[in-house]
Amino acid sequence: MSEKRPGPDIDTSVSHVARIWNYWLGGKDNYPVDREVGDQILGMLPDVARLARASRLFLNRVVWHLAAEAGIRQFIDIGTGLPTVDNTHEVAQRAAPESRIVYVDNDPLVLEHAKALLTSTPEGHTSYIHADLREPEAILEGAAETLDFSEPVAFTLMGILEFIPDDEQAYGIVRRLMAAVPSGSYFAMYDGTNVVHGEASDRIVEVWNAAGNAQLVLRTPERIAGFFEGLEVLEPGIVPVTHWRPETPGEPEAVDAYGAVGRKP
């Protein structure tokens, strides 16, 4: 299979967060350097591929719950990543065709693929903002062109806050985002942990940070709880993403990604 030609802003000499994740999910939007690092990490802890898939399914269950049961019709998906199966707008609009979704990412590769995210039902709408999570004002300003901030909004930040190592900076970003939306809005996220695999997860972070394009940090469930200060955390609380309202009976095996959903009172 011939390697696809990258865009002018795509550096294929350095492994890349979105492309490694895409590789683990079985996608084709990755390059040899991404597969090399991805395979190195899989060799250390094969469970990482299951974590990637489980995290995606967590996003799907969260969005479905918010659209189908909580009545949310507006979503801001920050740290979108590369398009894959069941993107946020597809799940939300299956439940409520009038749903409006704003995708946000600062990655030129994701920008190149943004057209795949901009499909929509006739009743709904999707848009894409090329912006950095560290600039919440730019995100809010851009999203206001698509969404009505007088009505509830759901923010999803899946596996993106772990790339802001400083807790207070990360907490401050979430507080600013939630301050801009009314009562009845939601915040959903997960971060990587080392609760399940301990030192193996720590070693993977060392490999990732040495080889990847973005540094990440693992957080304990207690530190993840800091993101939900002032919010009403939905059951079952801050748990491994596989344990958040699973669709199959019994308790699935835990993975080193903990997440939750909170409602603004």
Backbone as CSV, one residue per row, in Angstrom:
resi,resn,N_x,N_y,N_z,CA_x,CA_y,CA_z,C_x,C_y,C_z
1,MET,0.850,-1.195,0.000,0.000,0.000,0.000,0.884,1.244,0.000
2,SER,0.655,2.162,-0.894,1.459,3.378,-0.958,1.058,4.329,0.153
3,GLU,2.039,5.064,0.651,1.783,6.018,1.728,1.130,7.260,1.146
4,LYS,0.057,7.734,1.783,-0.608,8.926,1.281,0.286,10.141,1.450
5,ARG,0.081,11.154,0.625,0.916,12.349,0.667,0.391,13.302,1.743
6,PRO,1.233,13.694,2.689,0.782,14.595,3.740,0.640,16.022,3.223
7,GLY,-0.158,16.812,3.953,-0.287,18.221,3.627,0.978,18.966,3.993
8,PRO,1.080,20.221,3.587,2.320,20.983,3.781,2.664,21.226,5.248
9,ASP,1.659,21.220,6.139,1.916,21.498,7.547,2.062,20.236,8.376
10,ILE,2.089,19.082,7.737,2.128,17.812,8.452,3.565,17.302,8.507
11,ASP,4.099,17.157,9.717,5.452,16.650,9.914,5.373,15.147,10.156
12,THR,5.845,14.369,9.177,5.784,12.913,9.303,7.071,12.329,9.881
13,SER,7.979,13.186,10.341,9.209,12.694,10.946,9.079,12.537,12.458
14,VAL,7.998,13.064,13.023,7.761,13.003,14.462,6.415,12.328,14.694
15,SER,6.377,11.390,15.629,5.107,10.732,15.928,4.118,11.738,16.490
16,HIS,2.850,11.457,16.293,1.823,12.454,16.531,0.652,11.844,17.295
17,VAL,0.157,12.573,18.298,-0.898,12.088,19.176,-2.090,11.546,18.393
18,ALA,-2.670,12.395,17.543,-3.899,12.004,16.843,-3.662,10.819,15.917
19,ARG,-2.482,10.768,15.302,-2.216,9.691,14.350,-1.956,8.366,15.064
20,ILE,-1.264,8.403,16.205,-1.058,7.174,16.976,-2.409,6.643,17.453
21,TRP,-3.228,7.534,17.959,-4.566,7.135,18.418,-5.364,6.550,17.258
22,ASN,-5.273,7.181,16.099,-5.951,6.687,14.900,-5.473,5.271,14.556
23,TYR,-4.185,5.035,14.684,-3.606,3.707,14.418,-4.183,2.674,15.372
24,TRP,-4.243,3.011,16.655,-4.783,2.068,17.641,-6.264,1.778,17.393
25,LEU,-6.975,2.738,16.830,-8.396,2.535,16.546,-8.630,1.802,15.224
26,GLY,-7.532,1.469,14.537,-7.664,0.748,13.280,-7.831,1.641,12.071
27,GLY,-7.531,2.946,12.218,-7.676,3.884,11.105,-6.484,3.855,10.160
28,LYS,-6.576,4.653,9.103,-5.540,4.705,8.069,-4.817,6.048,8.014
29,ASP,-5.188,6.977,8.878,-4.600,8.312,8.838,-3.384,8.383,9.761
30,ASN,-2.348,7.605,9.418,-1.136,7.567,10.222,0.035,7.210,9.313
31,TYR,1.249,7.396,9.855,2.461,7.207,9.066,3.401,6.240,9.798
32,PRO,4.469,5.778,9.135,5.363,4.789,9.766,5.861,5.194,11.146
33,VAL,6.206,6.472,11.334,6.715,6.906,12.631,5.652,6.738,13.712
34,ASP,4.380,6.936,13.366,3.290,6.765,14.332,3.093,5.296,14.672
35,ARG,3.163,4.446,13.656,2.990,3.013,13.887,4.157,2.448,14.690
36,GLU,5.347,3.006,14.472,6.516,2.543,15.217,6.351,2.812,16.708
37,VAL,5.977,4.047,17.052,5.784,4.389,18.456,4.563,3.653,19.006
38,GLY,3.509,3.584,18.199,2.311,2.868,18.633,2.600,1.416,18.945
39,ASP,3.395,0.754,18.102,3.750,-0.648,18.332,4.669,-0.796,19.546
40,GLN,5.562,0.186,19.738,6.438,0.133,20.908,5.625,0.162,22.198
41,ILE,4.629,1.037,22.220,3.773,1.142,23.408,2.918,-0.110,23.563
42,LEU,2.387,-0.627,22.468,1.592,-1.855,22.535,2.423,-3.024,23.038
43,GLY,3.701,-3.041,22.663,4.579,-4.101,23.143,4.779,-4.045,24.642
44,MET,4.732,-2.843,25.197,4.879,-2.675,26.639,3.582,-2.982,27.371
45,LEU,2.449,-2.597,26.758,1.150,-2.790,27.398,0.076,-2.931,26.316
46,PRO,-0.207,-4.165,25.888,-1.197,-4.370,24.820,-2.576,-3.795,25.148
47,ASP,-2.853,-3.600,26.437,-4.162,-3.089,26.860,-4.426,-1.683,26.333
48,VAL,-3.385,-0.983,25.856,-3.574,0.384,25.380,-4.551,0.433,24.210
49,ALA,-4.503,-0.548,23.330,-5.430,-0.562,22.196,-6.871,-0.703,22.687
50,ARG,-7.076,-1.518,23.709,-8.422,-1.660,24.273,-8.852,-0.371,24.950
51,LEU,-7.904,0.301,25.597,-8.214,1.595,26.214,-8.686,2.587,25.166
52,ALA,-8.006,2.612,24.015,-8.388,3.549,22.952,-9.815,3.275,22.493
53,ARG,-10.131,2.015,22.274,-11.482,1.679,21.820,-12.516,1.950,22.907
54,ALA,-12.170,1.623,24.153,-13.097,1.837,25.263,-13.377,3.320,25.475
55,SER,-12.368,4.147,25.282,-12.546,5.587,25.447,-13.486,6.140,24.390
56,ARG,-13.364,5.619,23.168,-14.257,6.063,22.108,-15.701,5.654,22.402
57,LEU,-15.888,4.454,22.906,-17.232,3.996,23.245,-17.807,4.792,24.409
58,PHE,-16.940,5.222,25.332,-17.389,6.083,26.424,-17.954,7.384,25.871
59,LEU,-17.244,8.008,24.933,-17.748,9.216,24.290,-19.112,8.954,23.672
60,ASN,-19.253,7.845,22.970,-20.528,7.534,22.317,-21.657,7.409,23.335
61,ARG,-21.404,6.704,24.439,-22.458,6.519,25.447,-22.817,7.849,26.117
62,VAL,-21.801,8.666,26.374,-22.051,9.968,26.995,-22.908,10.843,26.086
63,VAL,-22.523,10.945,24.824,-23.260,11.800,23.893,-24.686,11.291,23.716
64,TRP,-24.841,9.979,23.615,-26.189,9.430,23.460,-27.045,9.755,24.683
65,HIS,-26.487,9.589,25.878,-27.238,9.913,27.084,-27.643,11.378,27.104
66,LEU,-26.707,12.257,26.780,-26.994,13.686,26.855,-28.054,14.098,25.837
67,ALA,-27.985,13.524,24.644,-28.949,13.899,23.604,-30.287,13.201,23.785
68,ALA,-30.254,11.900,24.067,-31.494,11.114,24.101,-32.235,11.228,25.426
69,GLU,-31.480,11.385,26.532,-32.124,11.363,27.847,-32.089,12.705,28.568
70,ALA,-31.003,13.455,28.407,-30.888,14.733,29.121,-31.426,15.905,28.314
71,GLY,-31.736,15.687,27.043,-32.338,16.735,26.227,-31.372,17.778,25.709
72,ILE,-30.076,17.483,25.724,-29.096,18.449,25.223,-29.121,18.459,23.694
73,ARG,-29.071,19.652,23.135,-29.108,19.808,21.676,-27.895,20.571,21.148
74,GLN,-26.966,20.942,22.052,-25.790,21.697,21.642,-24.552,21.076,22.274
75,PHE,-23.548,20.807,21.453,-22.337,20.140,21.919,-21.099,20.889,21.425
76,ILE,-20.087,20.970,22.288,-18.769,21.458,21.887,-17.776,20.354,22.201
77,ASP,-17.220,19.762,21.162,-16.286,18.643,21.280,-14.879,19.203,21.099
78,ILE,-14.134,19.335,22.211,-12.810,19.945,22.190,-11.744,18.851,22.225
79,GLY,-10.790,18.948,21.304,-9.812,17.879,21.153,-10.395,16.763,20.317
80,THR,-11.012,17.157,19.226,-11.806,16.259,18.394,-11.028,15.042,17.916
81,GLY,-9.808,15.260,17.472,-9.054,14.164,16.878,-9.508,13.888,15.457
82,LEU,-8.936,12.848,14.875,-9.259,12.508,13.490,-10.633,11.859,13.406
83,PRO,-11.386,12.147,12.358,-12.702,11.535,12.206,-12.618,10.013,12.192
84,THR,-13.592,9.386,12.826,-13.651,7.925,12.854,-15.111,7.525,12.834
85,VAL,-15.410,6.318,13.261,-16.794,5.854,13.264,-17.527,6.479,14.446
86,ASP,-18.780,6.857,14.232,-19.613,7.432,15.281,-18.977,8.660,15.920
87,ASN,-18.773,9.679,15.101,-18.341,10.967,15.618,-19.480,11.594,16.420
88,THR,-19.145,12.607,17.199,-20.120,13.198,18.122,-21.403,13.613,17.419
89,HIS,-21.287,14.260,16.273,-22.512,14.737,15.618,-23.370,13.579,15.124
90,GLU,-22.743,12.478,14.733,-23.516,11.343,14.244,-24.325,10.704,15.366
91,VAL,-23.702,10.560,16.538,-24.405,9.982,17.680,-25.508,10.924,18.154
92,ALA,-25.171,12.204,18.318,-26.154,13.167,18.817,-27.338,13.294,17.864
93,GLN,-27.061,13.347,16.579,-28.142,13.563,15.617,-28.972,12.311,15.359
94,ARG,-28.435,11.134,15.706,-29.286,9.941,15.676,-30.356,10.039,16.754
95,ALA,-29.963,10.584,17.904,-30.910,10.735,19.003,-31.820,11.945,18.794
96,ALA,-31.258,13.021,18.269,-31.999,14.279,18.090,-31.465,14.965,16.837
97,PRO,-32.130,14.804,15.705,-31.609,15.319,14.430,-31.320,16.805,14.426
98,GLU,-31.942,17.561,15.326,-31.736,19.013,15.348,-30.487,19.421,16.121
99,SER,-29.733,18.478,16.619,-28.544,18.797,17.413,-27.524,19.602,16.609
100,ARG,-26.857,20.518,17.319,-25.832,21.369,16.723,-24.506,21.081,17.423
101,ILE,-23.470,20.867,16.644,-22.183,20.429,17.194,-21.073,21.331,16.679
102,VAL,-20.208,21.761,17.593,-19.000,22.500,17.239,-17.805,21.631,17.611
103,TYR,-16.969,21.337,16.633,-15.725,20.606,16.868,-14.576,21.599,17.017
104,VAL,-13.644,21.286,17.931,-12.508,22.170,18.172,-11.236,21.330,18.235
105,ASP,-10.225,21.732,17.472,-8.908,21.100,17.557,-7.884,22.098,17.047
106,ASN,-6.630,21.931,17.490,-5.572,22.839,17.025,-4.577,22.125,16.123
107,ASP,-4.955,20.960,15.635,-4.060,20.097,14.877,-4.260,20.317,13.375
108,PRO,-3.213,20.671,12.629,-3.379,20.875,11.190,-3.844,19.618,10.458
109,LEU,-3.494,18.444,10.977,-3.961,17.211,10.346,-5.473,17.055,10.502
110,VAL,-5.972,17.358,11.698,-7.421,17.296,11.911,-8.117,18.337,11.035
111,LEU,-7.505,19.522,10.915,-8.071,20.558,10.052,-8.216,20.055,8.622
112,GLU,-7.216,19.326,8.135,-7.284,18.789,6.779,-8.459,17.839,6.593
113,HIS,-8.836,17.152,7.668,-9.910,16.163,7.597,-11.249,16.717,8.081
114,ALA,-11.309,18.000,8.371,-12.509,18.558,9.003,-13.761,18.414,8.146
115,LYS,-13.601,18.356,6.831,-14.790,18.218,5.974,-15.594,16.975,6.323
116,ALA,-14.899,15.925,6.772,-15.597,14.695,7.151,-16.462,14.899,8.387
117,LEU,-16.153,15.933,9.173,-16.926,16.215,10.378,-18.074,17.181,10.117
118,LEU,-18.107,17.765,8.944,-19.060,18.852,8.695,-20.302,18.392,7.949
119,THR,-20.552,17.094,7.959,-21.834,16.592,7.479,-22.843,16.795,8.596
120,SER,-24.108,16.847,8.240,-25.122,17.078,9.259,-26.487,16.706,8.710
121,THR,-27.405,16.443,9.619,-28.801,16.331,9.215,-29.278,17.704,8.746
122,PRO,-30.330,17.752,7.932,-30.871,19.057,7.515,-31.331,19.900,8.703
123,GLU,-31.809,19.227,9.744,-32.332,19.971,10.898,-31.237,20.519,11.799
124,GLY,-30.068,19.874,11.792,-28.996,20.258,12.692,-27.909,21.039,11.991
125,HIS,-26.740,21.118,12.661,-25.623,21.868,12.080,-24.326,21.411,12.745
126,THR,-23.237,21.370,11.978,-21.913,21.140,12.538,-20.960,22.220,12.025
127,SER,-19.982,22.564,12.868,-18.949,23.508,12.451,-17.634,23.088,13.098
128,TYR,-16.538,23.661,12.593,-15.210,23.315,13.080,-14.442,24.596,13.381
129,ILE,-13.792,24.629,14.566,-12.963,25.757,14.964,-11.535,25.261,15.123
130,HIS,-10.604,25.901,14.443,-9.185,25.568,14.610,-8.668,26.442,15.739
131,ALA,-8.612,25.874,16.951,-8.245,26.650,18.135,-7.626,25.732,19.174
132,ASP,-6.933,26.353,20.135,-6.225,25.622,21.181,-7.036,25.662,22.468
133,LEU,-7.070,24.537,23.186,-7.784,24.475,24.455,-7.304,25.535,25.429
134,ARG,-6.036,25.927,25.321,-5.488,26.935,26.229,-6.025,28.335,25.952
135,GLU,-6.843,28.470,24.925,-7.448,29.756,24.571,-8.968,29.633,24.613
136,PRO,-9.539,29.452,25.819,-10.985,29.227,25.903,-11.822,30.374,25.351
137,GLU,-11.300,31.595,25.432,-12.079,32.723,24.908,-12.272,32.587,23.395
138,ALA,-11.235,32.142,22.684,-11.349,31.961,21.240,-12.345,30.856,20.917
139,ILE,-12.343,29.808,21.729,-13.290,28.709,21.516,-14.716,29.197,21.720
140,LEU,-14.936,29.910,22.802,-16.290,30.391,23.097,-16.772,31.378,22.035
141,GLU,-15.880,32.247,21.610,-16.258,33.228,20.579,-16.625,32.527,19.273
142,GLY,-15.814,31.556,18.882,-16.106,30.834,17.651,-17.369,30.000,17.748
143,ALA,-17.571,29.345,18.897,-18.752,28.489,19.068,-20.039,29.301,19.075
144,ALA,-19.967,30.546,19.540,-21.158,31.392,19.603,-21.736,31.681,18.226
145,GLU,-20.955,31.459,17.175,-21.480,31.659,15.826,-22.417,30.526,15.411
146,THR,-22.334,29.399,16.117,-23.167,28.239,15.786,-24.189,27.934,16.871
147,LEU,-23.813,28.181,18.137,-24.634,27.778,19.266,-25.258,28.980,19.964
148,ASP,-26.329,28.723,20.709,-27.020,29.735,21.507,-26.641,29.512,22.963
149,PHE,-25.819,30.392,23.509,-25.322,30.190,24.867,-26.346,30.560,25.939
150,SER,-27.537,30.925,25.533,-28.598,31.084,26.527,-29.304,29.758,26.800
151,GLU,-28.989,28.743,25.988,-29.531,27.395,26.157,-28.410,26.457,26.597
152,PRO,-28.757,25.337,27.257,-27.717,24.422,27.744,-26.797,23.908,26.644
153,VAL,-25.543,23.720,27.034,-24.493,23.227,26.135,-23.755,22.099,26.854
154,ALA,-23.312,21.110,26.104,-22.472,20.051,26.668,-21.071,20.161,26.086
155,PHE,-20.080,20.216,26.970,-18.674,20.174,26.558,-18.169,18.743,26.719
156,THR,-17.495,18.231,25.694,-16.797,16.954,25.835,-15.317,17.200,25.597
157,LEU,-14.503,16.813,26.584,-13.046,16.964,26.507,-12.443,15.600,26.806
158,MET,-12.382,14.774,25.789,-11.998,13.380,25.969,-10.511,13.170,25.706
159,GLY,-9.772,12.871,26.779,-8.352,12.604,26.643,-7.551,13.788,26.155
160,ILE,-8.001,14.997,26.459,-7.311,16.204,25.989,-6.732,17.005,27.151
161,LEU,-7.398,16.992,28.310,-6.884,17.753,29.445,-5.579,17.169,29.980
162,GLU,-5.312,15.904,29.692,-4.054,15.301,30.142,-2.841,15.904,29.436
163,PHE,-3.074,16.685,28.383,-1.975,17.369,27.703,-1.735,18.766,28.276
164,ILE,-2.436,19.096,29.351,-2.161,20.316,30.112,-1.714,19.856,31.492
165,PRO,-0.412,19.681,31.703,0.086,19.043,32.926,-0.243,19.788,34.216
166,ASP,-0.307,21.108,34.166,-0.544,21.884,35.380,-2.024,21.820,35.758
167,ASP,-2.314,21.266,36.921,-3.705,21.084,37.328,-4.466,22.401,37.387
168,GLU,-3.878,23.411,37.994,-4.621,24.664,38.168,-4.937,25.310,36.821
169,GLN,-3.998,25.233,35.880,-4.286,25.765,34.554,-5.427,24.986,33.908
170,ALA,-5.377,23.659,34.019,-6.420,22.827,33.418,-7.772,23.080,34.091
171,TYR,-7.788,23.150,35.432,-9.043,23.430,36.133,-9.604,24.793,35.725
172,GLY,-8.715,25.776,35.583,-9.150,27.118,35.224,-9.806,27.167,33.856
173,ILE,-9.287,26.392,32.920,-9.882,26.352,31.580,-11.298,25.813,31.656
174,VAL,-11.487,24.727,32.407,-12.827,24.143,32.524,-13.773,25.111,33.223
175,ARG,-13.291,25.772,34.273,-14.151,26.741,34.969,-14.583,27.852,34.028
176,ARG,-13.676,28.320,33.185,-14.030,29.406,32.253,-15.067,28.928,31.246
177,LEU,-14.895,27.742,30.728,-15.866,27.215,29.763,-17.252,27.080,30.408
178,MET,-17.289,26.507,31.598,-18.591,26.278,32.241,-19.236,27.577,32.709
179,ALA,-18.423,28.603,32.970,-18.991,29.899,33.370,-19.759,30.551,32.233
180,ALA,-19.461,30.139,31.004,-20.076,30.772,29.837,-21.420,30.173,29.465
181,VAL,-21.802,29.078,30.126,-23.035,28.383,29.733,-24.006,28.344,30.910
182,PRO,-25.303,28.193,30.621,-26.312,28.306,31.683,-26.486,27.024,32.496
183,SER,-27.280,27.132,33.536,-27.682,25.976,34.333,-28.282,24.908,33.417
184,GLY,-27.993,23.646,33.733,-28.471,22.556,32.889,-27.484,22.139,31.829
185,SER,-26.323,22.835,31.772,-25.267,22.446,30.847,-24.444,21.311,31.458
186,TYR,-23.643,20.667,30.614,-22.886,19.489,31.057,-21.418,19.586,30.658
187,PHE,-20.602,18.906,31.450,-19.175,18.759,31.173,-18.820,17.280,31.285
188,ALA,-18.199,16.726,30.251,-17.813,15.317,30.255,-16.354,15.203,29.845
189,MET,-15.616,14.325,30.522,-14.197,14.171,30.215,-13.689,12.828,30.708
190,TYR,-12.504,12.468,30.215,-11.705,11.433,30.850,-10.246,11.838,30.728
191,ASP,-9.421,11.316,31.631,-7.975,11.473,31.580,-7.337,10.113,31.822
192,GLY,-6.114,9.950,31.371,-5.370,8.737,31.646,-4.951,8.676,33.106
193,THR,-4.864,7.453,33.639,-4.431,7.227,35.008,-3.391,6.099,35.028
194,ASN,-2.864,5.817,36.223,-2.041,4.626,36.397,-2.633,3.730,37.474
195,VAL,-3.937,3.851,37.667,-4.632,3.102,38.717,-4.618,1.605,38.433
196,VAL,-4.812,1.229,37.188,-4.973,-0.180,36.828,-3.630,-0.863,36.624
197,HIS,-2.745,-0.243,35.854,-1.499,-0.904,35.466,-0.256,-0.326,36.134
198,GLY,-0.428,0.682,36.975,0.679,1.178,37.778,1.902,1.586,36.976
199,GLU,3.043,0.967,37.280,4.313,1.358,36.674,4.314,1.170,35.164
200,ALA,3.560,0.200,34.652,3.508,-0.003,33.200,2.932,1.225,32.513
201,SER,1.879,1.808,33.090,1.308,3.029,32.518,2.288,4.188,32.624
202,ASP,3.022,4.259,33.730,4.023,5.314,33.890,5.116,5.206,32.825
203,ARG,5.547,3.989,32.529,6.596,3.797,31.522,6.099,4.198,30.135
204,ILE,4.841,3.918,29.860,4.270,4.295,28.565,4.282,5.814,28.402
205,VAL,3.961,6.520,29.470,3.995,7.986,29.416,5.402,8.469,29.122
206,GLU,6.401,7.826,29.705,7.785,8.207,29.440,8.127,8.026,27.962
207,VAL,7.700,6.897,27.373,7.946,6.662,25.946,7.207,7.692,25.109
208,TRP,5.960,7.930,25.440,5.142,8.893,24.690,5.774,10.279,24.735
209,ASN,6.149,10.718,25.918,6.687,12.065,26.070,8.048,12.228,25.407
210,ALA,8.784,11.128,25.291,10.079,11.190,24.617,9.945,11.200,23.107
211,ALA,8.847,10.626,22.587,8.730,10.441,21.140,7.630,11.265,20.493
212,GLY,6.629,11.659,21.244,5.462,12.292,20.644,5.585,13.787,20.495
213,ASN,4.531,14.387,19.919,4.540,15.823,19.664,3.884,16.623,20.776
214,ALA,3.350,15.949,21.792,2.691,16.651,22.891,2.926,15.879,24.180
215,GLN,3.341,16.600,25.224,3.601,15.977,26.508,2.295,15.735,27.257
216,LEU,2.217,14.593,27.945,1.002,14.321,28.703,1.341,13.940,30.130
217,VAL,0.319,13.990,30.997,0.465,13.639,32.397,-0.705,12.738,32.775
218,LEU,-0.443,11.750,33.628,-1.518,10.927,34.172,-2.053,11.594,35.433
219,ARG,-3.367,11.485,35.647,-3.983,12.054,36.846,-4.672,10.957,37.655
220,THR,-4.642,11.116,38.950,-5.383,10.220,39.828,-6.867,10.560,39.747
221,PRO,-7.738,9.624,40.132,-9.167,9.969,40.190,-9.446,11.172,41.076
222,GLU,-8.658,11.330,42.141,-8.855,12.481,43.030,-8.543,13.791,42.306
223,ARG,-7.508,13.797,41.491,-7.189,15.007,40.723,-8.224,15.230,39.618
224,ILE,-8.715,14.171,39.025,-9.776,14.307,38.024,-11.023,14.911,38.656
225,ALA,-11.290,14.567,39.907,-12.459,15.116,40.603,-12.420,16.636,40.657
226,GLY,-11.214,17.219,40.640,-11.108,18.672,40.682,-11.782,19.369,39.510
227,PHE,-11.910,18.688,38.380,-12.577,19.287,37.221,-14.076,19.451,37.450
228,PHE,-14.626,18.708,38.402,-16.071,18.687,38.593,-16.513,19.490,39.810
229,GLU,-15.612,20.302,40.346,-15.967,21.143,41.490,-17.116,22.065,41.108
230,GLY,-18.168,22.070,41.907,-19.331,22.903,41.647,-20.348,22.286,40.705
231,LEU,-20.054,21.091,40.179,-20.973,20.407,39.281,-21.613,19.209,39.987
232,GLU,-22.760,18.796,39.501,-23.439,17.601,40.005,-22.970,16.420,39.158
233,VAL,-22.185,15.527,39.756,-21.626,14.403,39.010,-22.673,13.308,38.870
234,LEU,-22.906,12.898,37.642,-23.889,11.854,37.378,-23.357,10.503,37.856
235,GLU,-24.287,9.627,38.228,-23.910,8.246,38.553,-23.351,7.569,37.304
236,PRO,-22.346,6.740,37.454,-21.768,6.175,38.676,-20.561,6.934,39.226
237,GLY,-20.413,8.209,38.883,-19.309,9.000,39.415,-18.078,8.957,38.530
238,ILE,-16.921,9.144,39.153,-15.640,9.149,38.443,-15.109,7.721,38.457
239,VAL,-15.160,7.066,37.315,-14.888,5.633,37.229,-14.097,5.335,35.962
240,PRO,-13.517,4.127,35.850,-12.938,3.744,34.565,-13.989,3.888,33.467
241,VAL,-13.580,4.339,32.300,-14.554,4.617,31.239,-15.368,3.381,30.871
242,THR,-14.806,2.199,31.062,-15.551,0.975,30.782,-16.686,0.748,31.771
243,HIS,-16.622,1.402,32.945,-17.629,1.212,33.986,-18.726,2.271,33.940
244,TRP,-18.603,3.255,33.044,-19.618,4.304,32.981,-20.796,3.815,32.124
245,ARG,-21.843,3.369,32.820,-23.092,2.941,32.172,-22.847,1.993,30.998
246,PRO,-22.169,0.860,31.257,-21.882,-0.073,30.160,-23.171,-0.650,29.589
247,GLU,-23.113,-0.986,28.326,-24.305,-1.497,27.640,-24.464,-3.001,27.812
248,THR,-23.429,-3.688,28.273,-23.499,-5.125,28.470,-23.606,-5.422,29.960
249,PRO,-24.270,-6.520,30.331,-24.416,-6.848,31.758,-23.076,-7.211,32.392
250,GLY,-23.013,-7.044,33.714,-21.787,-7.324,34.426,-20.853,-6.129,34.421
251,GLU,-19.748,-6.252,35.149,-18.781,-5.161,35.233,-17.612,-5.438,34.306
252,PRO,-17.426,-4.624,33.263,-16.311,-4.844,32.333,-14.974,-4.641,33.023
253,GLU,-13.932,-5.151,32.413,-12.581,-4.967,32.934,-12.197,-3.491,32.878
254,ALA,-11.581,-3.005,33.932,-11.204,-1.592,34.008,-10.032,-1.292,33.083
255,VAL,-9.943,-0.040,32.633,-8.808,0.445,31.854,-8.266,1.687,32.538
256,ASP,-7.040,2.075,32.164,-6.407,3.228,32.798,-6.856,4.542,32.160
257,ALA,-8.147,4.756,32.155,-8.738,6.028,31.763,-9.982,6.199,32.620
258,TYR,-10.002,7.253,33.420,-11.146,7.510,34.311,-11.898,8.739,33.795
259,GLY,-13.213,8.650,33.825,-14.018,9.753,33.332,-15.296,9.916,34.105
260,ALA,-16.017,10.969,33.781,-17.280,11.268,34.442,-18.031,12.309,33.629
261,VAL,-19.269,12.540,34.047,-20.123,13.570,33.455,-20.698,14.394,34.591
262,GLY,-20.627,15.716,34.459,-21.166,16.595,35.484,-22.166,17.579,34.908
263,ARG,-23.160,17.928,35.700,-24.201,18.882,35.296,-24.061,20.173,36.088
264,LYS,-24.159,21.294,35.389,-24.105,22.595,36.057,-25.461,22.872,36.710
265,PRO,-25.497,23.048,38.032,-26.799,23.253,38.712,-27.407,24.608,38.382
